[in-house]
Amino acid sequence: MKIIDFLEKYFTKEENFFIFSLDRKNKKGFQKSFTLNDNGLIKYLNKMEWFNKNGSDIYYSLNTFKPIEGKIRRREENIENIKSFYFDIDKDTEIIYPKIIEYFGTPT
Protein backbone atom coordinates (compact mmCIF):
# COMPACT_ATOMS: atom_id res chain seq x y z
CA MET A 1 0.00 0.00 0.00
CA LYS A 2 1.32 3.44 -0.91
CA ILE A 3 1.38 6.10 1.77
CA ILE A 4 -1.18 8.24 -0.05
CA ASP A 5 -3.57 5.26 -0.19
CA PHE A 6 -3.32 4.83 3.58
CA LEU A 7 -3.81 8.55 4.20
CA GLU A 8 -6.86 8.67 1.92
CA LYS A 9 -8.45 5.75 3.77
CA TYR A 10 -7.61 7.07 7.22
CA PHE A 11 -8.40 10.81 6.93
CA THR A 12 -11.24 12.79 5.36
CA LYS A 13 -10.26 15.48 2.87
CA GLU A 14 -10.81 18.22 5.47
CA GLU A 15 -8.97 16.71 8.44
CA ASN A 16 -5.61 18.18 9.46
CA PHE A 17 -2.78 15.75 10.21
CA PHE A 18 0.99 15.99 10.64
CA ILE A 19 3.92 14.37 8.90
CA PHE A 20 7.19 14.19 10.86
CA SER A 21 10.75 13.47 9.83
CA LEU A 22 13.36 12.50 12.41
CA ASP A 23 17.05 12.04 11.66
CA ARG A 24 18.26 10.33 14.84
CA LYS A 25 21.90 10.29 13.76
CA ASN A 26 22.10 14.07 13.32
CA LYS A 27 19.41 14.78 15.94
CA LYS A 28 17.32 16.84 13.53
CA GLY A 29 13.63 16.73 12.85
CA PHE A 30 10.79 18.72 11.39
CA GLN A 31 7.04 18.49 11.02
CA LYS A 32 4.36 19.94 8.79
CA SER A 33 0.56 19.83 8.83
CA PHE A 34 -1.55 18.85 5.82
CA THR A 35 -5.03 18.00 4.64
CA LEU A 36 -5.64 15.64 1.74
CA ASN A 37 -6.72 18.73 -0.25
CA ASP A 38 -3.28 20.38 0.01
CA ASN A 39 -1.66 20.77 -3.41
CA GLY A 40 1.84 20.14 -2.06
CA LEU A 41 1.06 16.86 -0.29
CA ILE A 42 2.27 14.46 -3.01
CA LYS A 43 5.49 16.43 -3.52
CA TYR A 44 6.08 16.41 0.26
CA LEU A 45 5.43 12.66 0.47
CA ASN A 46 8.05 12.13 -2.26
CA LYS A 47 10.47 14.27 -0.28
CA MET A 48 9.75 12.19 2.86
CA GLU A 49 10.39 9.00 0.89
CA TRP A 50 13.83 10.35 -0.04
CA PHE A 51 14.55 11.29 3.60
CA ASN A 52 13.47 7.81 4.71
CA LYS A 53 15.75 6.10 2.17
CA ASN A 54 18.59 8.24 3.51
CA GLY A 55 18.17 7.28 7.17
CA SER A 56 15.40 9.43 8.59
CA ASP A 57 12.34 7.99 10.31
CA ILE A 58 9.00 9.26 9.00
CA TYR A 59 5.87 9.42 11.16
CA TYR A 60 2.26 10.38 10.53
CA SER A 61 -0.08 11.67 13.20
CA LEU A 62 -3.00 9.37 13.88
CA ASN A 63 -5.05 12.11 15.47
CA THR A 64 -6.53 15.10 13.70
CA PHE A 65 -5.90 18.70 14.68
CA LYS A 66 -7.96 21.88 14.63
CA PRO A 67 -6.68 25.41 14.23
CA ILE A 68 -6.67 27.72 17.22
CA GLU A 69 -6.35 31.40 16.39
CA GLY A 70 -5.72 30.36 12.79
CA LYS A 71 -2.73 28.12 13.59
CA ILE A 72 -2.55 24.33 13.50
CA ARG A 73 -0.10 23.08 16.09
CA ARG A 74 0.70 19.63 17.41
CA ARG A 75 -0.43 20.43 20.93
CA GLU A 76 -3.00 18.82 23.19
CA GLU A 77 -5.41 21.75 22.90
CA ASN A 78 -5.36 21.45 19.09
CA ILE A 79 -6.42 17.79 18.99
CA GLU A 80 -9.75 17.48 17.24
CA ASN A 81 -10.22 13.69 17.07
CA ILE A 82 -8.37 10.76 18.57
CA LYS A 83 -8.70 8.27 15.74
CA SER A 84 -6.44 5.55 17.14
CA PHE A 85 -4.97 4.64 20.49
CA TYR A 86 -1.96 2.37 20.91
CA PHE A 87 -0.22 0.73 23.82
CA ASP A 88 3.45 -0.21 23.68
CA ILE A 89 4.03 -2.77 26.42
CA ASP A 90 7.64 -3.74 26.99
CA LYS A 91 7.54 -5.08 30.54
CA ASP A 92 5.14 -7.14 32.67
CA THR A 93 2.94 -7.93 29.67
CA GLU A 94 1.30 -10.90 31.41
CA ILE A 95 0.00 -8.48 34.07
CA ILE A 96 -0.68 -5.33 32.04
CA TYR A 97 -2.23 -6.79 28.88
CA PRO A 98 -5.21 -8.46 30.65
CA LYS A 99 -5.93 -5.18 32.48
CA ILE A 100 -5.96 -3.24 29.21
CA ILE A 101 -8.43 -5.76 27.73
CA GLU A 102 -10.58 -5.51 30.87
CA TYR A 103 -10.71 -1.70 30.72
CA PHE A 104 -10.86 -1.09 26.96
CA GLY A 105 -12.00 -4.35 25.34
CA THR A 106 -10.36 -6.54 22.74
CA PRO A 107 -8.19 -4.66 20.22
CA THR A 108 -9.42 -4.32 16.64
C-alpha positions in Angstrom: 0.0 0.0 0.0 1.3 3.4 -0.9 1.4 6.1 1.8 -1.2 8.2 0.0 -3.6 5.3 -0.2 -3.3 4.8 3.6 -3.8 8.6 4.2 -6.9 8.7 1.9 -8.5 5.7 3.8 -7.6 7.1 7.2 -8.4 10.8 6.9 -11.2 12.8 5.4 -10.3 15.5 2.9 -10.8 18.2 5.5 -9.0 16.7 8.4 -5.6 18.2 9.5 -2.8 15.7 10.2 1.0 16.0 10.6 3.9 14.4 8.9 7.2 14.2 10.9 10.7 13.5 9.8 13.4 12.5 12.4 17.0 12.0 11.7 18.3 10.3 14.8 21.9 10.3 13.8 22.1 14.1 13.3 19.4 14.8 15.9 17.3 16.8 13.5 13.6 16.7 12.8 10.8 18.7 11.4 7.0 18.5 11.0 4.4 19.9 8.8 0.6 19.8 8.8 -1.5 18.9 5.8 -5.0 18.0 4.6 -5.6 15.6 1.7 -6.7 18.7 -0.3 -3.3 20.4 0.0 -1.7 20.8 -3.4 1.8 20.1 -2.1 1.1 16.9 -0.3 2.3 14.5 -3.0 5.5 16.4 -3.5 6.1 16.4 0.3 5.4 12.7 0.5 8.0 12.1 -2.3 10.5 14.3 -0.3 9.7 12.2 2.9 10.4 9.0 0.9 13.8 10.3 0.0 14.5 11.3 3.6 13.5 7.8 4.7 15.8 6.1 2.2 18.6 8.2 3.5 18.2 7.3 7.2 15.4 9.4 8.6 12.3 8.0 10.3 9.0 9.3 9.0 5.9 9.4 11.2 2.3 10.4 10.5 -0.1 11.7 13.2 -3.0 9.4 13.9 -5.1 12.1 15.5 -6.5 15.1 13.7 -5.9 18.7 14.7 -8.0 21.9 14.6 -6.7 25.4 14.2 -6.7 27.7 17.2 -6.4 31.4 16.4 -5.7 30.4 12.8 -2.7 28.1 13.6 -2.6 24.3 13.5 -0.1 23.1 16.1 0.7 19.6 17.4 -0.4 20.4 20.9 -3.0 18.8 23.2 -5.4 21.7 22.9 -5.4 21.5 19.1 -6.4 17.8 19.0 -9.8 17.5 17.2 -10.2 13.7 17.1 -8.4 10.8 18.6 -8.7 8.3 15.7 -6.4 5.5 17.1 -5.0 4.6 20.5 -2.0 2.4 20.9 -0.2 0.7 23.8 3.4 -0.2 23.7 4.0 -2.8 26.4 7.6 -3.7 27.0 7.5 -5.1 30.5 5.1 -7.1 32.7 2.9 -7.9 29.7 1.3 -10.9 31.4 0.0 -8.5 34.1 -0.7 -5.3 32.0 -2.2 -6.8 28.9 -5.2 -8.5 30.7 -5.9 -5.2 32.5 -6.0 -3.2 29.2 -8.4 -5.8 27.7 -10.6 -5.5 30.9 -10.7 -1.7 30.7 -10.9 -1.1 27.0 -12.0 -4.3 25.3 -10.4 -6.5 22.7 -8.2 -4.7 20.2 -9.4 -4.3 16.6 
